[in-house]
Amino acid sequence: QKVALSFSHHYGISLMHSLFSGAVFGRATLVTNSTGRLGSNPARRIQETGSFIGAILAPHGLEPGNLGFETAVRVRLLHGSIRSWIKRSPGFMDAYVGEPLDQTMLAMTLGLFDYLNLRSMSRLGVPLSRDDIDAHHHLWRYVGYLLGIQEELLTESIEEERDLWSALVAHQA
């Protein structure tokens, strides 16, 4: 929260870069395009993502019963609904390999908000302390837990997150 609020302009630019960087993941792009949520109204999707981030960054936002916590759990349920719906969509599974919105896709998306976001902020010249980096990673690790990402894909450090990100890029991009 401190990092996002202290460098809000940089954080916003960095997150925007992160969201567009997700397009390198072809399998994830097929799912996103099939839902029509990004291509039909990208401004709305970006606004919804911004609202999600705002809710989790609000003071005490991730405490049970607060908006950030509830929003993260709702996103988890939304992912499950999309996974179920898209497999029944005519023709989708004919052109798709694997499970839509599988654990690797969820981990990749988490990496966009965590590792790639911090990397972009660093490239923008934002001075982040080790405590800032660790706290940011801890926040997103917890969000990943709420989103239902398996424990083995929730990294202990930003260095592990970077390595996982690199492996996911090599595997899926």
LINCOR-V873270 format. One record per residue. N is the residue number from 0. RES is the residue in one letter. OMEGA is omega in whole degrees, -180 to 180 (* if undefined). Layout:
# LINCOR-V873270
n=[N:N]
res=[RES:RES]
omega=[OMEGA:OMEGA]
This chain:
# LINCOR-V873270
n=[0:1:2:3:4:5:6:7:8:9:10:11:12:13:14:15:16:17:18:19:20:21:22:23:24:25:26:27:28:29:30:31:32:33:34:35:36:37:38:39:40:41:42:43:44:45:46:47:48:49:50:51:52:53:54:55:56:57:58:59:60:61:62:63:64:65:66:67:68:69:70:71:72:73:74:75:76:77:78:79:80:81:82:83:84:85:86:87:88:89:90:91:92:93:94:95:96:97:98:99:100:101:102:103:104:105:106:107:108:109:110:111:112:113:114:115:116:117:118:119:120:121:122:123:124:125:126:127:128:129:130:131:132:133:134:135:136:137:138:139:140:141:142:143:144:145:146:147:148:149:150:151:152:153:154:155:156:157:158:159:160:161:162:163:164:165:166:167:168:169:170:171:172]
res=[Q:K:V:A:L:S:F:S:H:H:Y:G:I:S:L:M:H:S:L:F:S:G:A:V:F:G:R:A:T:L:V:T:N:S:T:G:R:L:G:S:N:P:A:R:R:I:Q:E:T:G:S:F:I:G:A:I:L:A:P:H:G:L:E:P:G:N:L:G:F:E:T:A:V:R:V:R:L:L:H:G:S:I:R:S:W:I:K:R:S:P:G:F:M:D:A:Y:V:G:E:P:L:D:Q:T:M:L:A:M:T:L:G:L:F:D:Y:L:N:L:R:S:M:S:R:L:G:V:P:L:S:R:D:D:I:D:A:H:H:H:L:W:R:Y:V:G:Y:L:L:G:I:Q:E:E:L:L:T:E:S:I:E:E:E:R:D:L:W:S:A:L:V:A:H:Q:A]
omega=[-179:-180:-178:-178:-180:-177:-170:180:178:-179:179:178:-179:178:178:176:-179:-178:179:178:178:180:178:-179:-174:-179:180:180:177:179:-179:179:-179:178:-179:-174:-179:-175:-176:-179:-176:179:179:180:179:178:179:178:177:178:177:-179:178:-179:-179:179:179:177:-179:-176:-177:175:179:-179:179:-171:-180:178:-179:179:178:179:177:177:177:179:177:178:178:179:179:180:-180:-177:-172:179:179:-180:-177:174:-175:-176:176:-176:-173:179:177:-179:176:-180:179:-176:180:176:179:178:178:179:177:178:176:-178:-175:-173:-175:177:179:178:179:179:177:179:176:177:179:-180:-180:176:177:178:177:-179:-179:180:178:179:180:178:-177:174:178:176:177:176:179:179:177:177:-178:-176:-177:177:176:-171:-179:-176:178:177:176:178:177:180:177:178:-180:179:179:176:-179:-176:-169:-169:*]
